[in-house]
Amino acid sequence: MELTTDLKIGQIVKSKAGRDKGRIFIVCQVLDEQHVLICDGDLRKLSFPKKKKVKHLVIYNTVLTEFADVLQCNKNLDDAFIRKVLKPYNENASVEMEVE
């Protein structure tokens, strides 16, 4: 089974399996075709990201290019920044869960 996903650093994803199911994350590193490192600044800090299989993620089309730029420059990147950029997506996810 060949997964042809072009995940990018800074892309918004949602977990669809595991104990973090339903949580919104941001891709902080692409390891290979089937694995990425994700963080949310809350349970999964930037210093200790979660390795996740791509098939266990719902991939959003949104890519936060400012996150990738800041990550490459290594400036002002902390968990509070990640929580701030993910906040609108987390609010939408909680509304979706209430509807289901």
C-alpha positions as CSV (number, residue, x, y, z in Angstrom):
1,M,0.0,0.0,0.0
2,E,1.7,3.2,-1.2
3,L,0.7,6.4,0.6
4,T,1.2,9.4,-1.6
5,T,0.8,12.2,0.9
6,D,2.8,15.4,0.6
7,L,2.7,16.5,4.2
8,K,4.6,19.7,4.9
9,I,6.1,21.2,8.0
10,G,3.4,23.5,9.5
11,Q,0.5,21.5,8.2
12,I,-2.6,21.1,10.4
13,V,-3.6,17.5,11.1
14,K,-6.2,15.8,13.4
15,S,-5.6,12.5,15.1
16,K,-8.1,9.8,14.2
17,A,-6.7,7.0,16.3
18,G,-5.0,6.4,19.6
19,R,-5.5,8.1,23.0
20,D,-5.1,11.5,21.4
21,K,-8.0,10.9,19.0
22,G,-9.8,14.1,17.9
23,R,-7.0,16.4,18.9
24,I,-5.5,19.0,16.5
25,F,-1.8,19.0,15.9
26,I,0.8,20.7,13.7
27,V,3.4,18.8,11.8
28,C,6.8,19.8,13.1
29,Q,8.9,17.2,11.1
30,V,8.3,14.7,8.3
31,L,10.3,11.5,9.0
32,D,9.4,9.4,6.0
33,E,6.4,8.5,3.8
34,Q,4.4,7.0,6.7
35,H,5.6,8.8,9.8
36,V,5.6,12.4,11.0
37,L,6.4,14.2,14.3
38,I,3.5,16.3,15.6
39,C,3.0,18.6,18.5
40,D,0.3,20.8,19.9
41,G,2.1,22.8,22.6
42,D,-0.1,21.3,25.3
43,L,0.1,17.5,25.8
44,R,2.8,17.2,23.1
45,K,5.4,19.9,23.6
46,L,7.7,21.0,20.9
47,S,10.6,19.6,22.8
48,F,9.0,16.1,22.9
49,P,6.8,15.7,19.8
50,K,4.7,12.6,19.1
51,K,5.7,10.2,16.3
52,K,2.5,9.4,14.4
53,K,1.6,7.3,11.4
54,V,0.2,9.3,8.5
55,K,-2.7,6.8,8.1
56,H,-3.9,7.7,11.6
57,L,-4.2,11.4,10.7
58,V,-6.9,13.5,9.1
59,I,-4.9,15.9,6.9
60,Y,-6.2,19.4,6.5
61,N,-5.2,21.5,3.5
62,T,-4.1,24.4,5.8
63,V,-0.3,24.8,6.0
64,L,0.9,27.5,8.4
65,T,3.9,28.8,6.5
66,E,4.8,31.2,9.3
67,F,5.4,28.2,11.6
68,A,7.8,26.6,9.1
69,D,9.6,29.9,8.7
70,V,10.0,30.4,12.5
71,L,11.0,26.8,12.9
72,Q,13.8,27.2,10.3
73,C,15.0,30.4,11.9
74,N,14.9,29.0,15.5
75,K,13.5,32.3,16.8
76,N,10.7,32.8,19.3
77,L,9.4,29.3,18.8
78,D,7.8,28.0,22.0
79,D,4.7,26.0,23.0
80,A,2.7,29.1,23.7
81,F,3.2,30.1,20.0
82,I,1.9,26.7,18.9
83,R,-1.1,26.8,21.1
84,K,-1.9,30.3,19.8
85,V,-1.8,29.3,16.1
86,L,-3.8,26.1,16.8
87,K,-6.5,27.8,18.9
88,P,-8.9,28.5,16.1
89,Y,-8.7,24.9,14.8
90,N,-9.2,23.5,18.3
91,E,-12.4,25.6,18.7
92,N,-13.7,24.2,15.4
93,A,-12.8,20.7,16.4
94,S,-14.8,21.0,19.7
95,V,-17.8,22.3,17.8
96,E,-17.6,19.3,15.4
97,M,-17.4,16.8,18.3
98,E,-20.6,18.4,19.8
99,V,-22.5,17.9,16.6
100,E,-21.5,14.2,16.2
